[in-house]
Amino acid sequence: MSEFMSRSERQRKERLERRKQKRYKRSSNAFDWVKAVVIALVVAVIIRGFFLEPTYVQGPSMLNTMRTGDKIIINKLVYWFTSPARGEIIVFHSKEDRDLIKRVIGLPGDTIQVKNNHVYINGKILSEPYLTYSTQTSTIPLIKIPSNHLFVMGDNRENSTDSRELGPIPIDQIIGRAEFIYWPISEWKLL
């Protein structure tokens, strides 16, 4: 036998049921948001720690390719699968306890010499289209780059602390390859 329920009683029960459902839905939505934020943070930490890292340029050593304040993305994964190539721009830990950004000029086993404002790699002039016509490169005697090392230089040769002062850079000190400038937007470009 069914129980008689007044209209007001039935409406009160329906209101209570709707409130319960709303509370459940709110707590479910909050849990979904927390879960999404935690997943996003974990993914961001993994990407930044192992794959890509944003950083910024400090100093004039890479003018005119990059300027102080340019924000760049470093690909930290690329050298797990391939070796650095001549002409690539890398970020590395220097002996001065700071990270530097320079261009790869010489590879392991190469001989390098600078005379008459030209860089010679294994006796041949290196084509450097990224330099301005008036760039002056100080003379350095013939040297051989040891295995597992690179010879790096800034594009602004007159104002760059690079392998001419620091010596060849150990490959295991490389953080990654500079991929592109993302800020300021007007300077956006692949490197």
Secondary structure, 3 states (H helix, E strand, C coil): CCCCCCHHHHHHHHHHHHHHHHHHHHHHHHHHHHHHHHHHHHHHHHHHHHCEEEEECCCCCCCCCCCCCCEEEEECCHHHCCCCCCCCEEEEECCCCCEEEEEEEECCCCEEEEECCEEEECCEECCCCCCCCCCCCCCEEEEECCCCEEEEECCCHHHCCCHHHHCCEEHHHEEEEEEEEEECHHHCEEC
